[in-house]
Amino acid sequence: MKRLLRRLLSGTGPDPATPLRSMVFVSLDCEMTGLNPARDDLLAVGAVVLRGMRMDLSATFRGLLRPACPVRPEGVPVHGILPGEAAHGDEAVAELARLDAWLAGFAAVPGAGSGAGKGAGVPVVLLGWCLGLDEAFLAAGRKRAGLPARTHPRCDVLDLFRHVRATGRPEACTMTAPHHFETAGSVSSSDAFPAPSRAPAVPDSPDTLAVLTGIPLKDADLYAVARALGVDVHGAHDALGDACLCAQVFQRLVPLLERGLGRRAVWGDLTRAADAATCGARHGGGAFGL
């Protein structure tokens, strides 16, 4: 029932047979004054577009919001946003409306490949790490601002990691050819992440999945998984920086998923992996097989 409810609330998704490399993803992250959407408020939103497996650094979103509740001092070391800085943020209604308009600009990108259909629009799929928390704060912020609710197809990259971790075999990570994960565009040097012309490849080692499986689930945060996959971590808990970090983790997890499948992944593979990971977590971390 919970999985059905999640699907009903997550917007109209792509056709399950749509190849991932023909889709548009938006990796999103929020910084908040706390962890309770009923009491706390949004501080910052960051997002970056992936066109298939290619991260487009020319298509990013960064918003600083003025919270309705105080910025508690104990939260400042986590998100790095001082009360005075937050006080100069924009009204939530304006920033959330700007985010909606920005997302809508990518929803009509024509589909490519056999799974999308000729001339069909491809829905934007949201990516995130513990995405449900970000979604809850965005929903609460929209409600307070008097904006209509928005839903999108979604993929929690934490679920994908848990599935790959549970089903992967260390030997499955041996590569016959290096996989490169490209970025496009450039960003200001003030941003909290580097802008290389080409992101580093997944380590060409049979130990990669062994490293992932060696991370205790209680310690498996975005930064630990990123480091295990060979991603440099910069600007932790910066909204745009974390969105880009999550995108890079997604870029590296998808090939590991595909090695287990023995083929290129489609949208249905991600939804099944998410469902299996959710079921496995509920039953103490058992097998998350497709």
C-alpha positions as CSV (number, residue, x, y, z in Angstrom):
1,M,0.0,0.0,0.0
2,K,2.8,2.4,0.8
3,R,4.5,1.7,-2.5
4,L,1.2,2.3,-4.4
5,L,0.7,5.6,-2.5
6,R,4.2,6.7,-3.4
7,R,3.5,6.1,-7.0
8,L,0.2,7.9,-6.9
9,L,1.8,10.9,-5.3
10,S,4.9,11.0,-7.6
11,G,3.3,12.3,-10.8
12,T,2.9,10.7,-14.2
13,G,6.1,8.8,-14.8
14,P,7.9,7.9,-18.1
15,D,7.1,4.7,-19.9
16,P,8.8,1.9,-18.0
17,A,10.7,0.9,-21.2
18,T,12.2,4.4,-21.6
19,P,16.1,4.1,-21.7
20,L,17.7,6.1,-18.9
21,R,20.0,7.7,-21.4
22,S,17.1,9.3,-23.2
23,M,15.6,10.9,-20.1
24,V,16.0,14.2,-18.3
25,F,16.7,14.1,-14.6
26,V,17.0,17.0,-12.1
27,S,19.1,16.3,-9.0
28,L,17.8,18.4,-6.2
29,D,18.8,19.2,-2.6
30,C,17.4,21.5,0.1
31,E,18.9,23.0,3.2
32,M,16.5,23.6,6.1
33,T,16.4,25.1,9.6
34,G,15.7,21.7,11.0
35,L,14.3,18.3,10.1
36,N,10.6,18.8,10.9
37,P,8.6,20.2,8.0
38,A,5.7,21.2,10.3
39,R,8.0,23.3,12.5
40,D,11.1,24.1,10.4
41,D,11.5,25.9,7.1
42,L,13.5,25.9,3.9
43,L,16.7,27.9,3.7
44,A,18.1,27.0,0.3
45,V,17.4,24.9,-2.8
46,G,19.9,23.7,-5.4
47,A,19.4,21.6,-8.5
48,V,21.3,20.5,-11.6
49,V,20.1,18.8,-14.8
50,L,21.3,15.5,-16.2
51,R,20.5,14.7,-19.8
52,G,20.7,11.0,-19.7
53,M,24.0,10.3,-17.8
54,R,25.5,13.7,-18.8
55,M,25.4,16.4,-16.1
56,D,24.7,19.8,-17.6
57,L,26.5,22.4,-15.4
58,S,25.0,25.2,-17.6
59,A,21.6,24.2,-16.3
60,T,21.6,24.8,-12.5
61,F,19.2,26.3,-10.0
62,R,20.3,28.1,-6.8
63,G,17.8,29.8,-4.4
64,L,18.2,31.3,-1.0
65,L,14.9,31.6,0.9
66,R,14.0,33.8,3.9
67,P,12.6,31.4,6.5
68,A,9.6,32.2,8.6
69,C,11.1,30.6,11.6
70,P,14.5,31.6,13.3
71,V,17.7,30.0,12.1
72,R,18.9,28.1,15.2
73,P,22.6,28.5,16.0
74,E,23.2,24.8,16.3
75,G,22.2,24.3,12.7
76,V,24.7,26.9,11.2
77,P,27.7,24.5,11.3
78,V,25.6,22.0,9.2
79,H,24.2,24.2,6.5
80,G,26.6,27.2,6.8
81,I,23.9,29.8,6.4
82,L,24.1,32.6,9.0
83,P,20.9,34.2,10.3
84,G,21.8,37.5,8.7
85,E,22.4,35.8,5.3
86,A,19.0,34.0,5.6
87,A,17.3,37.3,6.5
88,H,18.4,38.7,3.1
89,G,17.0,35.7,1.2
90,D,14.0,35.9,-1.1
91,E,10.4,35.3,-0.2
92,A,9.6,31.6,-0.3
93,V,6.6,32.2,-2.7
94,A,8.9,33.9,-5.3
95,E,11.7,31.3,-5.0
96,L,9.4,28.3,-5.1
97,A,7.5,29.7,-8.1
98,R,10.9,30.3,-9.8
99,L,11.8,26.7,-9.1
100,D,8.5,25.5,-10.6
101,A,9.1,27.5,-13.8
102,W,12.7,26.3,-14.1
103,L,11.6,22.7,-13.8
104,A,8.8,23.2,-16.3
105,G,11.4,24.4,-18.8
106,F,12.9,20.9,-19.0
107,A,9.7,18.9,-18.9
108,A,9.0,19.4,-22.6
109,V,12.4,18.3,-23.9
110,P,11.7,16.0,-26.9
111,G,12.3,12.3,-26.1
112,A,15.1,10.4,-27.9
113,G,15.4,6.7,-28.4
114,S,13.0,3.9,-28.9
115,G,11.4,4.1,-25.5
116,A,10.3,7.8,-25.6
117,G,8.2,7.8,-28.7
118,K,8.6,10.1,-31.7
119,G,8.1,13.7,-30.6
120,A,7.0,12.7,-27.1
121,G,7.7,14.9,-24.1
122,V,9.8,13.3,-21.4
123,P,8.8,14.1,-17.8
124,V,11.5,15.5,-15.6
125,V,12.5,12.9,-13.0
126,L,13.7,14.3,-9.6
127,L,16.8,12.7,-8.1
128,G,17.9,13.2,-4.5
129,W,19.4,11.5,-1.5
130,C,16.7,10.8,1.1
131,L,14.5,12.6,-1.4
132,G,11.4,12.3,0.7
133,L,12.6,14.8,3.2
134,D,13.3,17.4,0.5
135,E,9.9,16.7,-1.0
136,A,8.2,17.1,2.4
137,F,9.8,20.5,2.9
138,L,9.0,21.7,-0.6
139,A,5.4,20.6,-0.2
140,A,5.1,22.4,3.2
141,G,6.8,25.5,1.8
142,R,4.3,25.6,-1.1
143,K,1.4,25.1,1.2
144,R,2.5,28.0,3.4
145,A,3.1,30.2,0.4
146,G,-0.3,29.4,-1.1
147,L,1.1,27.7,-4.1
148,P,-0.4,24.6,-5.7
149,A,1.0,21.2,-5.0
150,R,3.5,19.8,-7.5
151,T,4.5,16.2,-8.2
152,H,7.2,14.7,-10.3
153,P,8.4,11.2,-11.1
154,R,11.2,10.5,-8.7
155,C,14.2,8.3,-7.9
156,D,15.8,8.3,-4.4
157,V,19.4,7.7,-5.1
158,L,19.7,6.2,-1.6
159,D,17.3,3.5,-2.7
160,L,19.4,2.8,-5.8
161,F,22.6,2.6,-3.7
162,R,20.9,0.1,-1.3
163,H,19.8,-2.0,-4.1
164,V,23.2,-2.1,-5.8
165,R,24.9,-2.7,-2.5
166,A,22.6,-5.7,-1.7
167,T,22.6,-7.3,-5.1
168,G,26.0,-6.6,-6.4
169,R,28.9,-9.0,-6.7
170,P,32.4,-7.6,-6.3
171,E,33.5,-9.4,-9.5
172,A,30.7,-7.7,-11.4
173,C,32.5,-4.4,-11.2
174,T,35.4,-5.5,-13.4
175,M,35.4,-3.3,-16.5
176,T,36.3,-4.2,-20.0
177,A,36.4,-0.6,-21.0
178,P,36.4,2.6,-18.8
179,H,33.1,4.4,-18.4
180,H,33.3,8.2,-18.4
181,F,30.7,10.4,-17.0
182,E,30.7,13.8,-18.7
183,T,29.7,17.2,-17.6
184,A,28.6,20.0,-19.9
185,G,28.8,23.7,-19.4
186,S,30.5,25.7,-16.7
187,V,29.7,27.4,-13.4
188,S,31.0,30.3,-11.5
189,S,34.2,29.8,-9.4
190,S,32.1,30.8,-6.4
191,D,30.1,27.6,-6.6
192,A,30.9,24.9,-4.0
193,F,31.9,22.2,-6.4
194,P,34.5,21.8,-9.2
195,A,33.5,22.0,-12.9
196,P,35.8,19.5,-14.7
197,S,35.3,19.0,-18.4
198,R,34.9,15.3,-17.7
199,A,34.0,13.7,-14.4
200,P,36.3,10.8,-13.2
201,A,35.3,7.3,-14.2
202,V,34.1,4.6,-11.8
203,P,37.2,3.0,-10.4
204,D,38.3,0.1,-12.7
205,S,38.6,-2.3,-9.9
206,P,36.8,-5.4,-8.7
207,D,36.9,-3.9,-5.2
208,T,34.4,-1.1,-5.9
209,L,31.3,-3.1,-4.9
210,A,33.2,-4.6,-2.0
211,V,33.8,-1.1,-0.7
212,L,30.1,-0.2,-1.1
213,T,29.0,-3.4,0.7
214,G,31.5,-2.6,3.4
215,I,29.7,0.7,4.3
216,P,27.3,0.0,7.2
217,L,23.9,1.2,6.3
218,K,23.8,3.4,9.4
219,D,26.9,5.2,8.0
220,A,25.8,5.3,4.4
221,D,25.3,9.0,3.9
222,L,25.8,10.8,0.6
223,Y,29.4,11.7,1.3
224,A,30.5,8.3,2.4
225,V,29.0,6.7,-0.7
226,A,30.5,9.4,-3.0
227,R,34.0,8.8,-1.6
228,A,33.6,5.1,-2.0
229,L,32.7,5.7,-5.7
230,G,35.8,7.9,-6.2
231,V,33.9,11.2,-6.2
232,D,35.7,14.2,-4.6
233,V,33.5,15.8,-1.9
234,H,33.5,19.6,-1.9
235,G,31.2,22.0,-0.1
236,A,29.2,19.5,2.0
237,H,25.7,20.7,2.9
238,D,25.7,23.3,0.2
239,A,22.4,22.8,-1.6
240,L,23.7,23.1,-5.2
241,G,27.0,21.3,-4.3
242,D,25.1,18.4,-2.8
243,A,22.7,18.2,-5.8
244,C,25.8,17.9,-8.0
245,L,27.3,15.4,-5.7
246,C,24.1,13.3,-5.8
247,A,24.1,13.5,-9.6
248,Q,27.6,12.1,-9.7
249,V,26.8,9.3,-7.4
250,F,23.8,8.5,-9.7
251,Q,26.1,8.5,-12.7
252,R,28.3,5.9,-11.1
253,L,25.6,3.7,-9.6
254,V,23.7,3.2,-12.9
255,P,26.5,1.3,-14.6
256,L,26.8,-0.9,-11.6
257,L,23.1,-1.6,-11.8
258,E,23.5,-2.4,-15.5
259,R,26.3,-4.9,-14.9
260,G,23.8,-6.9,-12.8
261,L,21.1,-6.6,-15.4
262,G,23.5,-7.4,-18.3
263,R,22.0,-4.6,-20.4
264,R,21.3,-0.9,-20.5
265,A,18.9,0.2,-17.8
266,V,15.4,1.6,-18.5
267,W,13.1,3.6,-16.2
268,G,11.3,0.5,-15.1
269,D,14.5,-0.9,-13.7
270,L,14.9,2.1,-11.4
271,T,11.3,1.9,-10.1
272,R,11.7,-1.8,-9.4
273,A,15.0,-1.2,-7.6
274,A,13.4,1.5,-5.5
275,D,10.5,-0.7,-4.6
276,A,12.8,-3.6,-3.7
277,A,15.1,-1.4,-1.6
278,T,12.1,0.0,0.3
279,C,10.8,-3.6,0.9
280,G,14.3,-4.7,2.0
281,A,14.7,-1.9,4.4
282,R,11.4,-2.7,6.0
283,H,12.5,-6.3,6.5
284,G,15.9,-5.6,8.0
285,G,18.0,-5.1,4.8
286,G,17.3,-8.4,3.1
287,A,17.8,-9.0,-0.6
288,F,16.6,-6.3,-2.9
289,G,16.5,-8.4,-6.1
290,L,14.7,-7.2,-9.3
